[in-house]
Amino acid sequence: MKKKKGVKKHTVSANIQVLDLTKAGSSIDFVIRANRETIGRIIIGRGSLTWYGRRKQRGKRLSWSQFAELMDEHAYGD
């Protein structure tokens, strides 16, 4: 039997500013799309990450500690 190919729903593209993330000012910028429409953008840096939602010009910045706490609450209900 042939397997059905799933329709690709999400795509992610990356833009790397600097190869060494240990330096200040370096970051990786991810653009996330669903069905060819941008749903958000996340910029990951040495000290924090910033999320820009769909059509948002102002991002929500989280330190790595804040991000870990948020993910623990979401994943484990802690």
A tleap script that builds the chain and sets N, CA, C and O, in Angstrom:
source leaprc.protein.ff14SB
mol = sequence {
  NMET LYS LYS LYS LYS GLY VAL LYS LYS HIE
  THR VAL SER ALA ASN ILE GLN VAL LEU ASP
  LEU THR LYS ALA GLY SER SER ILE ASP PHE
  VAL ILE ARG ALA ASN ARG GLU THR ILE GLY
  ARG ILE ILE ILE GLY ARG GLY SER LEU THR
  TRP TYR GLY ARG ARG LYS GLN ARG GLY LYS
  ARG LEU SER TRP SER GLN PHE ALA GLU LEU
  MET ASP GLU HIE ALA TYR GLY CASP
}
set mol.1.N position { 0.824 -1.178 0.000 }
set mol.1.CA position { 0.000 0.000 0.000 }
set mol.1.C position { 0.873 1.249 0.000 }
set mol.1.O position { 1.916 1.306 0.652 }
set mol.2.N position { 0.428 2.215 -0.728 }
set mol.2.CA position { 1.128 3.484 -0.754 }
set mol.2.C position { 0.683 4.336 0.420 }
set mol.2.O position { -0.491 4.363 0.789 }
set mol.3.N position { 1.661 5.036 1.000 }
set mol.3.CA position { 1.333 5.972 2.059 }
set mol.3.C position { 0.900 7.286 1.444 }
set mol.3.O position { 1.454 7.727 0.437 }
set mol.4.N position { -0.097 7.910 2.058 }
set mol.4.CA position { -0.507 9.232 1.608 }
set mol.4.C position { 0.505 10.250 2.102 }
set mol.4.O position { 0.954 10.198 3.247 }
set mol.5.N position { 0.850 11.162 1.234 }
set mol.5.CA position { 1.725 12.249 1.652 }
set mol.5.C position { 0.887 13.283 2.371 }
set mol.5.O position { -0.155 13.713 1.875 }
set mol.6.N position { 1.354 13.682 3.552 }
set mol.6.CA position { 0.661 14.707 4.316 }
set mol.6.C position { 0.902 16.076 3.704 }
set mol.6.O position { 1.941 16.328 3.093 }
set mol.7.N position { -0.045 16.928 3.874 }
set mol.7.CA position { 0.092 18.299 3.397 }
set mol.7.C position { 0.947 19.055 4.405 }
set mol.7.O position { 0.669 19.035 5.604 }
set mol.8.N position { 1.973 19.710 3.922 }
set mol.8.CA position { 2.853 20.458 4.795 }
set mol.8.C position { 2.128 21.703 5.275 }
set mol.8.O position { 1.762 22.565 4.477 }
set mol.9.N position { 1.922 21.792 6.589 }
set mol.9.CA position { 1.181 22.913 7.139 }
set mol.9.C position { 2.111 24.024 7.624 }
set mol.9.O position { 1.858 25.200 7.364 }
set mol.10.N position { 3.180 23.659 8.326 }
set mol.10.CA position { 4.073 24.652 8.906 }
set mol.10.C position { 5.424 24.649 8.209 }
set mol.10.O position { 5.946 23.599 7.834 }
set mol.11.N position { 5.981 25.843 8.043 }
set mol.11.CA position { 7.344 25.994 7.555 }
set mol.11.C position { 8.057 27.005 8.439 }
set mol.11.O position { 7.444 27.925 8.980 }
set mol.12.N position { 9.350 26.817 8.573 }
set mol.12.CA position { 10.168 27.709 9.382 }
set mol.12.C position { 11.405 28.073 8.573 }
set mol.12.O position { 12.076 27.199 8.023 }
set mol.13.N position { 11.704 29.371 8.504 }
set mol.13.CA position { 12.936 29.800 7.858 }
set mol.13.C position { 13.766 30.543 8.893 }
set mol.13.O position { 13.218 31.163 9.806 }
set mol.14.N position { 15.094 30.482 8.752 }
set mol.14.CA position { 15.987 31.082 9.738 }
set mol.14.C position { 16.945 32.051 9.073 }
set mol.14.O position { 17.368 31.861 7.933 }
set mol.15.N position { 17.277 33.103 9.825 }
set mol.15.CA position { 18.285 34.066 9.412 }
set mol.15.C position { 19.272 34.176 10.559 }
set mol.15.O position { 18.916 34.631 11.646 }
set mol.16.N position { 20.514 33.763 10.324 }
set mol.16.CA position { 21.525 33.760 11.372 }
set mol.16.C position { 22.384 35.009 11.226 }
set mol.16.O position { 23.015 35.219 10.190 }
set mol.17.N position { 22.406 35.841 12.276 }
set mol.17.CA position { 23.177 37.082 12.250 }
set mol.17.C position { 24.660 36.813 12.424 }
set mol.17.O position { 25.478 37.354 11.680 }
set mol.18.N position { 25.023 35.977 13.406 }
set mol.18.CA position { 26.414 35.666 13.705 }
set mol.18.C position { 26.477 34.191 14.068 }
set mol.18.O position { 25.572 33.676 14.725 }
set mol.19.N position { 27.521 33.517 13.654 }
set mol.19.CA position { 27.637 32.095 13.939 }
set mol.19.C position { 27.951 31.805 15.405 }
set mol.19.O position { 27.691 30.694 15.866 }
set mol.20.N position { 28.495 32.755 16.146 }
set mol.20.CA position { 28.869 32.558 17.535 }
set mol.20.C position { 27.881 33.279 18.449 }
set mol.20.O position { 27.972 34.495 18.622 }
set mol.21.N position { 26.942 32.542 19.033 }
set mol.21.CA position { 25.905 33.145 19.875 }
set mol.21.C position { 26.430 33.605 21.233 }
set mol.21.O position { 25.679 34.192 22.012 }
set mol.22.N position { 27.695 33.354 21.527 }
set mol.22.CA position { 28.226 33.804 22.813 }
set mol.22.C position { 28.539 35.290 22.792 }
set mol.22.O position { 28.776 35.879 23.847 }
set mol.23.N position { 28.547 35.903 21.632 }
set mol.23.CA position { 28.836 37.331 21.533 }
set mol.23.C position { 27.553 38.144 21.622 }
set mol.23.O position { 26.519 37.756 21.078 }
set mol.24.N position { 27.631 39.283 22.317 }
set mol.24.CA position { 26.473 40.166 22.443 }
set mol.24.C position { 26.051 40.675 21.076 }
set mol.24.O position { 26.895 40.938 20.219 }
set mol.25.N position { 24.760 40.813 20.871 }
set mol.25.CA position { 24.241 41.332 19.610 }
set mol.25.C position { 24.028 40.283 18.540 }
set mol.25.O position { 23.516 40.589 17.463 }
set mol.26.N position { 24.414 39.054 18.823 }
set mol.26.CA position { 24.196 38.003 17.834 }
set mol.26.C position { 22.844 37.341 18.095 }
set mol.26.O position { 22.378 37.298 19.233 }
set mol.27.N position { 22.228 36.833 17.053 }
set mol.27.CA position { 20.910 36.223 17.209 }
set mol.27.C position { 20.577 35.323 16.029 }
set mol.27.O position { 21.232 35.351 14.987 }
set mol.28.N position { 19.542 34.530 16.230 }
set mol.28.CA position { 18.954 33.720 15.166 }
set mol.28.C position { 17.493 34.143 15.074 }
set mol.28.O position { 16.790 34.188 16.084 }
set mol.29.N position { 17.047 34.447 13.884 }
set mol.29.CA position { 15.703 34.958 13.628 }
set mol.29.C position { 14.924 33.894 12.866 }
set mol.29.O position { 15.294 33.539 11.747 }
set mol.30.N position { 13.849 33.382 13.459 }
set mol.30.CA position { 13.004 32.377 12.823 }
set mol.30.C position { 11.678 33.002 12.412 }
set mol.30.O position { 11.049 33.697 13.211 }
set mol.31.N position { 11.249 32.766 11.188 }
set mol.31.CA position { 9.931 33.182 10.715 }
set mol.31.C position { 9.099 31.912 10.570 }
set mol.31.O position { 9.489 30.990 9.854 }
set mol.32.N position { 7.954 31.864 11.249 }
set mol.32.CA position { 7.107 30.674 11.268 }
set mol.32.C position { 5.866 30.950 10.433 }
set mol.32.O position { 5.191 31.965 10.604 }
set mol.33.N position { 5.579 30.017 9.521 }
set mol.33.CA position { 4.413 30.158 8.647 }
set mol.33.C position { 3.534 28.916 8.736 }
set mol.33.O position { 4.023 27.800 8.915 }
set mol.34.N position { 2.241 29.129 8.608 }
set mol.34.CA position { 1.270 28.041 8.516 }
set mol.34.C position { 0.445 28.295 7.262 }
set mol.34.O position { -0.124 29.372 7.087 }
set mol.35.N position { 0.388 27.304 6.402 }
set mol.35.CA position { -0.340 27.434 5.138 }
set mol.35.C position { 0.080 28.694 4.370 }
set mol.35.O position { -0.755 29.427 3.839 }
set mol.36.N position { 1.379 28.920 4.329 }
set mol.36.CA position { 1.994 30.035 3.589 }
set mol.36.C position { 1.726 31.414 4.184 }
set mol.36.O position { 2.089 32.418 3.572 }
set mol.37.N position { 1.108 31.492 5.345 }
set mol.37.CA position { 0.837 32.771 5.997 }
set mol.37.C position { 1.687 32.864 7.264 }
set mol.37.O position { 1.721 31.927 8.061 }
set mol.38.N position { 2.369 33.989 7.447 }
set mol.38.CA position { 3.209 34.169 8.626 }
set mol.38.C position { 2.346 34.209 9.887 }
set mol.38.O position { 1.400 34.991 9.984 }
set mol.39.N position { 2.690 33.346 10.855 }
set mol.39.CA position { 1.958 33.327 12.120 }
set mol.39.C position { 2.792 33.914 13.253 }
set mol.39.O position { 2.269 34.184 14.334 }
set mol.40.N position { 4.083 34.112 13.011 }
set mol.40.CA position { 4.906 34.718 14.041 }
set mol.40.C position { 6.377 34.680 13.697 }
set mol.40.O position { 6.804 34.124 12.685 }
set mol.41.N position { 7.132 35.300 14.591 }
set mol.41.CA position { 8.579 35.391 14.409 }
set mol.41.C position { 9.204 35.315 15.793 }
set mol.41.O position { 8.709 35.930 16.738 }
set mol.42.N position { 10.283 34.565 15.913 }
set mol.42.CA position { 10.980 34.468 17.185 }
set mol.42.C position { 12.456 34.771 16.952 }
set mol.42.O position { 13.087 34.221 16.050 }
set mol.43.N position { 12.985 35.650 17.779 }
set mol.43.CA position { 14.395 35.999 17.699 }
set mol.43.C position { 15.063 35.450 18.949 }
set mol.43.O position { 14.703 35.814 20.069 }
set mol.44.N position { 16.035 34.574 18.753 }
set mol.44.CA position { 16.722 33.928 19.862 }
set mol.44.C position { 18.130 34.495 19.958 }
set mol.44.O position { 18.901 34.454 19.000 }
set mol.45.N position { 18.446 35.021 21.128 }
set mol.45.CA position { 19.757 35.592 21.369 }
set mol.45.C position { 20.417 34.972 22.583 }
set mol.45.O position { 19.906 34.015 23.165 }
set mol.46.N position { 21.535 35.515 22.950 }
set mol.46.CA position { 22.307 34.986 24.063 }
set mol.46.C position { 21.571 35.145 25.389 }
set mol.46.O position { 21.589 34.227 26.209 }
set mol.47.N position { 20.932 36.275 25.615 }
set mol.47.CA position { 20.326 36.545 26.912 }
set mol.47.C position { 18.830 36.389 26.978 }
set mol.47.O position { 18.263 36.341 28.069 }
set mol.48.N position { 18.166 36.307 25.821 }
set mol.48.CA position { 16.709 36.252 25.842 }
set mol.48.C position { 16.172 35.799 24.495 }
set mol.48.O position { 16.916 35.565 23.542 }
set mol.49.N position { 14.855 35.685 24.455 }
set mol.49.CA position { 14.174 35.453 23.187 }
set mol.49.C position { 13.018 36.432 23.094 }
set mol.49.O position { 12.458 36.845 24.110 }
set mol.50.N position { 12.665 36.800 21.874 }
set mol.50.CA position { 11.582 37.753 21.646 }
set mol.50.C position { 10.606 37.159 20.649 }
set mol.50.O position { 11.005 36.686 19.586 }
set mol.51.N position { 9.326 37.184 20.992 }
set mol.51.CA position { 8.260 36.658 20.131 }
set mol.51.C position { 7.473 37.820 19.543 }
set mol.51.O position { 7.037 38.716 20.266 }
set mol.52.N position { 7.294 37.798 18.227 }
set mol.52.CA position { 6.435 38.749 17.524 }
set mol.52.C position { 5.292 37.941 16.927 }
set mol.52.O position { 5.520 37.097 16.060 }
set mol.53.N position { 4.077 38.185 17.374 }
set mol.53.CA position { 2.920 37.488 16.837 }
set mol.53.C position { 2.574 37.995 15.447 }
set mol.53.O position { 3.199 38.924 14.934 }
set mol.54.N position { 1.594 37.387 14.862 }
set mol.54.CA position { 1.147 37.767 13.522 }
set mol.54.C position { 0.814 39.257 13.472 }
set mol.54.O position { 0.019 39.755 14.269 }
set mol.55.N position { 1.424 39.946 12.540 }
set mol.55.CA position { 1.203 41.383 12.290 }
set mol.55.C position { 1.497 42.268 13.507 }
set mol.55.O position { 0.933 43.357 13.613 }
set mol.56.N position { 2.350 41.838 14.412 }
set mol.56.CA position { 2.699 42.646 15.583 }
set mol.56.C position { 4.043 43.328 15.350 }
set mol.56.O position { 5.004 42.699 14.907 }
set mol.57.N position { 4.097 44.611 15.652 }
set mol.57.CA position { 5.342 45.343 15.505 }
set mol.57.C position { 6.128 45.376 16.811 }
set mol.57.O position { 7.331 45.637 16.814 }
set mol.58.N position { 5.452 45.115 17.898 }
set mol.58.CA position { 6.093 45.117 19.206 }
set mol.58.C position { 6.199 43.686 19.710 }
set mol.58.O position { 5.211 42.952 19.749 }
set mol.59.N position { 7.407 43.302 20.095 }
set mol.59.CA position { 7.626 41.934 20.532 }
set mol.59.C position { 7.500 41.767 22.030 }
set mol.59.O position { 7.534 42.741 22.781 }
set mol.60.N position { 7.353 40.528 22.455 }
set mol.60.CA position { 7.319 40.164 23.874 }
set mol.60.C position { 8.644 39.502 24.191 }
set mol.60.O position { 8.930 38.404 23.711 }
set mol.61.N position { 9.464 40.179 25.010 }
set mol.61.CA position { 10.792 39.682 25.330 }
set mol.61.C position { 10.760 38.897 26.627 }
set mol.61.O position { 10.168 39.331 27.616 }
set mol.62.N position { 11.404 37.731 26.614 }
set mol.62.CA position { 11.493 36.874 27.788 }
set mol.62.C position { 12.948 36.495 28.021 }
set mol.62.O position { 13.668 36.157 27.081 }
set mol.63.N position { 13.378 36.554 29.283 }
set mol.63.CA position { 14.699 36.026 29.605 }
set mol.63.C position { 14.603 34.502 29.520 }
set mol.63.O position { 13.506 33.949 29.447 }
set mol.64.N position { 15.742 33.833 29.530 }
set mol.64.CA position { 15.723 32.380 29.455 }
set mol.64.C position { 15.067 31.783 30.699 }
set mol.64.O position { 14.414 30.743 30.612 }
set mol.65.N position { 15.232 32.423 31.848 }
set mol.65.CA position { 14.583 31.936 33.082 }
set mol.65.C position { 13.072 32.084 32.991 }
set mol.65.O position { 12.333 31.185 33.393 }
set mol.66.N position { 12.606 33.218 32.461 }
set mol.66.CA position { 11.167 33.426 32.289 }
set mol.66.C position { 10.602 32.418 31.294 }
set mol.66.O position { 9.518 31.875 31.505 }
set mol.67.N position { 11.328 32.169 30.221 }
set mol.67.CA position { 10.883 31.206 29.214 }
set mol.67.C position { 10.783 29.803 29.813 }
set mol.67.O position { 9.805 29.094 29.577 }
set mol.68.N position { 11.796 29.403 30.590 }
set mol.68.CA position { 11.779 28.074 31.216 }
set mol.68.C position { 10.584 27.935 32.156 }
set mol.68.O position { 9.925 26.896 32.171 }
set mol.69.N position { 10.302 28.975 32.936 }
set mol.69.CA position { 9.159 28.950 33.849 }
set mol.69.C position { 7.844 28.846 33.080 }
set mol.69.O position { 6.965 28.069 33.451 }
set mol.70.N position { 7.710 29.624 32.015 }
set mol.70.CA position { 6.504 29.598 31.189 }
set mol.70.C position { 6.291 28.215 30.568 }
set mol.70.O position { 5.173 27.701 30.560 }
set mol.71.N position { 7.360 27.620 30.051 }
set mol.71.CA position { 7.241 26.301 29.428 }
set mol.71.C position { 6.932 25.221 30.459 }
set mol.71.O position { 6.154 24.308 30.183 }
set mol.72.N position { 7.537 25.316 31.656 }
set mol.72.CA position { 7.227 24.349 32.715 }
set mol.72.C position { 5.760 24.425 33.107 }
set mol.72.O position { 5.109 23.397 33.293 }
set mol.73.N position { 5.235 25.649 33.232 }
set mol.73.CA position { 3.813 25.816 33.559 }
set mol.73.C position { 2.934 25.227 32.457 }
set mol.73.O position { 1.954 24.539 32.740 }
set mol.74.N position { 3.284 25.495 31.221 }
set mol.74.CA position { 2.493 25.007 30.088 }
set mol.74.C position { 2.567 23.493 29.949 }
set mol.74.O position { 1.551 22.830 29.735 }
set mol.75.N position { 3.764 22.955 30.071 }
set mol.75.CA position { 3.960 21.522 29.837 }
set mol.75.C position { 3.568 20.648 31.023 }
set mol.75.O position { 3.031 19.555 30.848 }
set mol.76.N position { 3.842 21.140 32.239 }
set mol.76.CA position { 3.678 20.290 33.414 }
set mol.76.C position { 2.657 20.811 34.414 }
set mol.76.O position { 2.337 20.119 35.381 }
set mol.77.N position { 2.142 22.011 34.202 }
set mol.77.CA position { 1.169 22.576 35.125 }
set mol.77.C position { 1.763 22.983 36.460 }
set mol.77.O position { 1.038 23.139 37.442 }
set mol.78.N position { 3.089 23.158 36.505 }
set mol.78.CA position { 3.765 23.560 37.755 }
set mol.78.C position { 3.642 25.037 37.999 }
set mol.78.O position { 4.150 25.542 39.000 }
savepdb mol mol.pdb
quit
